[in-house]
Amino acid sequence: KQCLQLLEKVSGTFLFLYLHARIKLWADRREQISVDTYIMF
C-alpha cells in the first residue's frame, strides 16, 4: 500500500509540473495575457 501511495504522489507531482510547463509555454506565446493566466491558476 505504501508503494502505491508513493507512486500516486510522484505521478501527481509529474502531472502538476507538466501542466505548469504547458501553461508557461502557452503564456510565453501570448505575453499580453500571461499575467492573467498566472492569476487564474
HELIX and SHEET records of a PDB file:
HELIX    1   1 GLN A    2  ARG A   29  1                                  28    
HELIX    2   2 GLU A   31  ILE A   33  5                                   3    
HELIX    3   3 SER A   34  MET A   40  1                                   7    
END                                                                             
